[in-house]
Each structure stands twice: as structure tokens, then as C-alpha cells.
């Protein structure tokens, strides 16, 4: 029966993809005369549908200078000649995918930087006349990165099914947080670098391993924080991948990294009550053992599929 359930979950998981977090990024650089600008529009080319386009203010004459592929993105260089400064104007992104947010970074000559995040529901960014700049948009990117990454969500779910006790939960989540913060920072600052495809495949393997641990030793590991720390180092490299692809286009790298990491932590904390509630209800009605089996099979099936899919992606 258990094998049949595993086969069913594995087959059904073929229609479930771990959405790869690749936000679009528009970087606008003001030139010396305050009315001329150079822009780079980075959009993930694997997105389904039309490529999203940037609509600049009517006061600006735009010209597409160059289009080229770089990594996971198609980049477009755009030249702007405006009759008035961009401050106080708005920029619109049309044809955005539901799964794609767009970060907009505008570097002005007076060391004033403005950033904002737009999506399909709110696709227009109003540039303020004066801005006290903090890279808070990276906090929203961190939130989106975790909520859009089904593999990271399943890892957190599986982790909580492997431990018991409030103290162990706090230790485990803290260890995972510290670990992925370390590798996230080291990667962004260029101190370590590993192929992103390999990292994503190994992350899928951590999910498979975690699924096998859920039913071992009655679902409770003696030192879960050690496993969480080790796997957290790997997941931190995955978190850094999307941030490295779009780049931090401002001079506040440390602050941007901090906001991005805080966004990940907020999303992670917000997810924790869900598996805890499932565990509580299943124990309350004496279905905990069955629940563990189903959770283990679902997580393991999807993790195994993602591993095969990502390995094939590396080879091909």
C-alpha cells in the first residue's frame, strides 16, 4: 500500500513545478545633463508569454540600443532623452507575468537612489520628487523568493515534522536561519561561488532526505539543528542565486542584503504555524502516523522529481 501511494504521488508530482524565482530588473542611470538616461531592462526569457515592456513617461524619447542574452535574462539597453527630469514621473511595466515581479532601480546624479517593486496587480511606479532611500524593496523580494519557491516551503514543512518540542523548534529554525544567512552573504560578496544548477539539484536532494527522516525514530531527531544548519548552508546558496542574477544596482549592498534576508525570515516565520497546526489536528484525532506517511510521500515524491529534472537540466 505504501509503495502504491508513493507511485501515485510521484506520478502526480510531474505536473508540479518548483517555480524558479527570477524577478525582472530595470536599472536606470541618470547621465550628466540630468535629462538623459541609460536604462537596462532585464527580463527572464524562460517566462511563458510575451516579454514584459517598460513604458517611460511621455516626456521621454526612448530608443532601444541593444538586446542580448545574459544568464537567465534577455537584456535590453535603452537610451532616454527627456524634456524634464524623471523625478515626479511614473514608470509602467506592461505584460508582466503573474509569477514575475519587477524591481526598478533609478540612480540619480546627486547620489539619490530610488527603488520600487511592481507586479501584475500594481504595475506602475511613481517616482517621488524627494526620497529618503532605504532598499526596502529587497524585503519584498525576500518575501516573494520564499513564498514563490515551493521547494524551500516543503523543506520547512518537512523539517517541522522531524522534530518535537518548542525548544527544539526554536533551535532548529535559528540554526537554519544562521546557516543560510552565512552562505547568502558570502555568495553576494563574491567570496564563494558554485554552479546554480548543481545547487538547485542538491536542494532537491535535501528534500528527499528530509522525507525519509519524517518516519524515522518516530519523527523526532535528537539533534535536528545540526541537520538544519548543514542544509541551511546549501539553501543559502539557492537564496543567493536570484539576487546575484539581477544584481544589487545600488551602493548599499550590505543594507540591501539585510532587507532581503529579513524578507526571507518573515516569510519563513509566517509559514511555520501551518505545519504545526496540521501536526496538532492530526494528533488530536489520532491520525498523526497516517499524516506523517502522506506528508513523507508527497514531499519525497516532489523532491525526487525535482532532482531528476534539475540533473537533466545540467546535462542538457
Secondary structure, 3 states (H helix, E strand, C coil): CHHHHHHHHHHHHHHCCCCCCCCEEEEEEECCCCCEEEEEEEEECCCCCCCCEEECCCCEEEEEEEEEEECCEEEEEEEEEECCCCCCCEEEEECCCCCCCEEEEEECCCCCEEEEEECCCCCEEECCCCCCCCCCHHHHHHHHHHHHCHHHHHHHHHHHHCCCCHHHHHHHHHHHHHHHHHHHHHHHCCCCCCCHHHHHHHHHHHHHHHHHHHCHHHHCCCCHHHHHHHHHHHHHHHHHHHHHHHCCCCCCHHHHHHHHHHHHHHHHHHHHHHHHHHHHHHHHCCCHHHHHHHHHHHHHHHHHHHHHHHHHHHHC
